[in-house]
């Protein structure tokens, strides 16, 4: 065994080396990725901050560029210019049509979420048209618009002299909103017309707080912020940069991208607007940016190390797991089934030889297993077709034990034989060949076997309902076509009637044999259906399973089932068959034996039923016999129902007595009562309600409440003690149940009925 052990060890080494070679590129790639990622991680963070700032600038530039285009289009609009050049004294219709200009302004207002207000001041008419309507300037400024630090006259002067004041495109201020407080805003004032042709101004107010929300939130997340500075160095909007603006601008002028203030180091990113003279500046705290990156790098390094350790462990574990079964096989290689083991080159050769031998042995075992399984199936169907199963339960257990499954649908038996006149002594040999061929053609749920009588029995499954003749004829035709002509011209087929219950296949087999035997030797037909034979006296039909079903129906008092079974008996024996004389008398005597078994189960029968059983019909009148059987079974059902009612009443009285004796037990409940009387909870509940007209729980509650009333009225016992004696462990539950039944609490009931008795 030394060579076997060495081969097992070589197999393990081969597996572990192979697994490590597979994992090696992945491990090297992980280390390389870690090194490269460590170098580029901080560059990626810089790029993200820069891209965020550029996107913010591009977004605001695009919005203000669209706004500029809209203002330009508005200033050249015919309708706007008509109102600008009108001297005043508008008619009502002209004032009404200012709503067209208001709609234009409203579309601009709704298109920018940070646009707080927009209006046009008409200088010649001293009228203001804003996004929601129009108003005289004096009224508009005092009620709808007000700027901190400006009176109405000062703001009017600013608008009229906007060209001479050299105001920036946007200048900061504070605007009074509803509620009376001021918010920081940016004012945009655009003259409509130039020089002596100036006829008004357009004023837009941008909320700085809402505008700041459009700036990138990323710098603020890392201890910094974003600010926008115009060409004059004024901060237009900011998200709270924690550094002095002058120091930031000074560092940028010197070309520095980092600045240190108060022991903290900050990184500066800048972008100049391509549309307006705005400078976007982002400041982030270097320490706060590097902290998560350093943590991520540390976690990554840890994962790489764990991956390396895990890879080696995985390679070892997989090698051990995969080589173990192979090593077991190698250790079990018998002497003579493999050569000597020399070196790693012979490992898989020896294993392959061993597996080939094992595979051949496995195939032999499978063939042997199939042969035994076939013998078991043949044994089962031999007994079944010959009627050897008298007990359905034994038949069912044998079918499960031999692995035979009957499918849904009908079954019939086809008896296959040969013509003795033409085939002589070669019949057995021919049937052997036919048996092999038909077994190969058998479908699911079908079987072919040789019977002791020398014929073949084919158990055929019919999945569909309706007429089966065409399906059987097609099966016979294709079977004959698949056989050599010297065999097919000699085969004869007898077909029995289909049965719904496979347990009744002996009937179909008997009919198939009768049909096969009825084929004349000199005839030209090769298939004979039993149903085509002339009917002959067959004797009465009363199988064992029908008798058992009759007994169960009578024992359980099931009238509907009993009537159905008797109807099947009458139809089979008096419509499908012809019973006369002794056969008819024997049929009714068999039924009399069944009825005697039923009535003798619980002691001697009543004289009335015994008298009927002692006087069976003696003549050949089938109608008289049917009346006699029906009358006896009717009396048996009545007797069973009386016994059942008496038993039910006795059981109901026992349950009531048990409840009266134990209602003060707190553990008394439906499950404990059901266990006491060996009943299920659902049956006990429905049974009690059926017998007494009320729920069992309601009856138990009534007993407890009657006892509670008696104790409350006749004693001064505390309510807690009354509850305990009535089966309640929780006095609150007792009070709720008492009040639910009587409408008052136990204390009040005692006060109202003091001195009374329960009968009163």
Buried (B, 14 or more C-beta within 10 A) or exposed (E): EEBBEBBBEBBBBBBBEBBBEEBEEEBEEBBEEBEEEBEEBBEEBBEEBBEBBBEBBBEBBEBBEEBBEBBEEBBEBEEBBEBBBBEEEBEEEEBEBBBEBBEBBBEBBEEBEBBBBBBBBBBEBEBBBBBBBBBEBEEBBEEBBBBEEBEBEEBBEBBBEBEEEEBBBBBBBBBBBEEEEBBBBBBBBBBBBEEEEBBBBBBBBBBBEBBBEBBBEBBBEBBBBBBBBBEEEEBBBBBEBBBEBEEBBEBBEEEEEEBEBEEBEBBBBBBEBEBBEBBBBBBBBBBBBBEEBBEEBEEBEEEBEEBBEBBBEBBBEBBEEBBBEBBEBBEEBEEEBBEEBEEEEBBEEBBEBBBEBBEEEEEEEEEEEEEEEEEBBBEBBBBBBBBEBEEEEEBBEBBEEBEBEBEEBBBBBBBBBBBEEEBEEEBEEBBEEBBEBBBEEBEEBBBBBBBEEEBBBBBBBBEEEEEBEEBBBEBBEEBBEEBEEEBBEBBBBBBBBBBEEBBBBBBBBBBBBBBBEBBEEEEEEBBBBBEEEEEEEBEBBBBEBBBEBBBBBBBEBBBEBBEEBBEEBBEBBBEEBEBEEEBBBBBBEEBBEBBBBBBEEEEEBEEEBEEBBEEBBEEBEBEBBBEBBBEBBEBBBEBBEEEEEEEEEEBBEEBBEBBEEBBBEEEBBBEEBBEBEEBEBEEBBEBBBEBBEEBBEEBBBBBBBBBBBBBBBEEEEEBEEBBBBBBBEEBEEBBEBBBEBBEBBBEEBBEEBEEEEEEE
